[in-house]
Amino acid sequence: MDTVKEQVKSIVVGLEPSAEAKFDTLYALESAALIEYCGMPEITGKHVALLADLLLHRYNTLGRDGISAESYSGVSYTYSTDLPATLHRRLNRARRLSW
């Protein structure tokens, strides 16, 4: 799984000095969230791309506090509290049912 971490890290890290520490924290949090949501013991090969997309989404939305749209002429903001629909659908497909 470390190869996934390194591949995604190479995409996002490099612009700011504190980015690596943020990324390591996000990696741990998103990995745990994916395992818990999908009900699986560990992240398998077929979930690697999903984890990478979740990490990139979380990293790119840091500091934006859920802003999904801005309008400067009318000074209005639209806030989003959830993942994009495409990521949500992929998470639901990866989810395992438990009885």
C-alpha positions in Angstrom: 0.0 0.0 0.0 3.0 2.3 0.4 3.4 2.5 -3.3 0.0 4.1 -3.6 0.8 6.6 -0.9 4.1 7.5 -2.7 2.3 7.8 -6.1 -0.4 10.1 -4.8 2.2 12.1 -2.7 4.2 12.7 -5.8 1.2 14.4 -7.4 0.2 16.7 -4.6 3.3 17.4 -2.6 6.0 19.8 -3.7 4.5 23.2 -3.5 4.5 24.0 0.2 6.9 22.7 2.9 4.1 21.6 5.2 2.3 19.6 2.5 4.0 16.3 3.3 2.9 16.4 6.9 -0.7 17.2 5.9 -0.6 14.5 3.3 0.5 11.8 5.8 -2.3 12.8 8.2 -4.9 12.8 5.4 -3.6 9.4 4.2 -4.1 7.8 7.6 -7.6 9.4 8.0 -8.9 8.6 4.5 -7.5 5.0 4.7 -9.3 4.4 8.0 -12.5 6.1 6.7 -12.5 3.9 3.5 -12.0 0.7 5.5 -14.8 1.6 7.9 -17.3 2.8 5.3 -16.7 -0.2 3.0 -16.6 -2.7 5.8 -13.4 -4.4 4.7 -10.4 -5.5 6.8 -7.9 -3.8 4.6 -7.6 -1.9 1.4 -7.2 -4.2 -1.6 -5.8 -3.6 -5.0 -9.2 -2.7 -6.5 -9.7 0.1 -4.0 -6.4 1.8 -4.6 -7.7 4.2 -7.3 -10.7 5.1 -5.1 -8.3 5.9 -2.2 -6.1 8.0 -4.4 -9.2 10.0 -5.6 -10.4 10.5 -2.1 -7.0 11.7 -1.0 -6.7 14.1 -3.9 -10.2 15.5 -3.2 -9.6 16.0 0.5 -6.2 17.5 -0.2 -7.5 19.9 -2.8 -10.4 21.1 -0.6 -8.3 21.8 2.4 -8.8 25.4 3.5 -11.7 25.9 1.2 -14.2 24.8 3.9 -16.7 23.3 1.6 -17.1 26.2 -0.9 -18.3 24.8 -4.1 -19.1 28.0 -6.0 -18.3 31.7 -5.6 -19.8 34.8 -7.2 -18.0 38.1 -6.8 -20.5 40.4 -8.5 -23.3 39.3 -6.2 -21.0 38.3 -3.4 -22.5 34.9 -2.9 -21.0 31.6 -1.9 -22.4 28.0 -2.2 -21.2 25.5 0.3 -21.0 21.7 0.0 -20.9 19.4 2.9 -20.5 16.1 1.1 -18.3 14.3 -1.4 -18.9 14.8 -5.1 -21.5 12.5 -6.5 -19.0 10.5 -8.6 -16.9 9.7 -5.5 -20.0 8.8 -3.5 -21.2 6.4 -6.2 -17.8 4.7 -6.3 -17.8 4.4 -2.5 -21.2 2.8 -2.5 -20.1 0.3 -5.2 -17.1 -0.7 -3.1 -19.1 -1.1 0.1 -19.6 -4.6 1.5 -22.8 -5.5 3.2 -22.7 -6.9 6.7 -25.6 -8.5 8.5 
